[in-house]
Amino acid sequence: MKQFLITPAAGKRLIAQALKDHSAIKEALKSGTVVIIAGTTNGYVAEEILASLDQQGDFSRERFFRGIVLPPLGMTSESGRLKDETGFPGDVVIVKGVWKKGLTIFDVVDDLKMGDVILKGANALDVSSKKAAIYIGHPQGGTIGASIQAVVGRRVRLILPVGLEKRINGDLDDLALKLNSPDTHGPRLLPVVGEVFTEIEAITSLTGANAELVAAGGVAGAEGSIWIVVSGKPPEVEDAQKLIKSISKEPAFLL
């Protein structure tokens, strides 16, 4: 049993590497559609998946998001969106293994069917129940509002890549009732049902080892970091150690 420190950026890379080998994603890349909705964690996911298809080309994580959280006095307005979105490249839509540049979830949602996959980031995570929720700033529900019709209406698979740094205490449904109340200001909150995929699932899927969150925090660049304890058969723990070492120096996400 060994403990490892994982920074937020390293966690994003770890999640992305694991999702590249996710069986449902690999199958959809062959014969269906994969939609990677823009977001900071999904930027890493898009990099890894496009690289596996040898199509990374001019993809950049630099503007691959719609809403974003920055420190006070940053570049965002009150809604958490960049004031200048002219550089937004669109979501990453891959149809039968081919990246269709410039498309968004809104362009393809009506054509999605069972066997297709949508990847959408989240803003709040209940680790114990493996449930996630998404901040909503758009009056029509944004990208998750569009996605839900395909997920519920046509059984399109929804995968929610989300780092453990976004864990919260409390019931997400109760929190949503509060934030969605007419007398509350700021973003709304939508709990969603999908496959939550964190650093824990990434480690297990890539190595077979068990992983558990045991501590968190840090300074001088380690803010938001998590401590993970990994257990399992000696080869599994050794594989996990090699894996985490390989992503441990992932640079912080910068605009």
Secondary structure, DSSP 8 states (H G I E B T S, - for coil): -EEEEE-HHHHHHHHHHHHHT-HHHHHHHHHSEEEE---HHHHHHHHHHHHHTT--TT--STT--SB----TTSSB-TTSBBS--TT----EEEETTEE-TT--HHHHGGG--TT-EEE---SEEETTTTEEEEEE-STT-HHHHHHHHHHHHH--EEEEE--GGGB-SS-HHHHHHHHTSTT--S-EEEEE-SEEE-HHHHHHHHH--EEEEEEE--STT-TT-EEEEEESSHHHHHHHHHHHHHHTT------
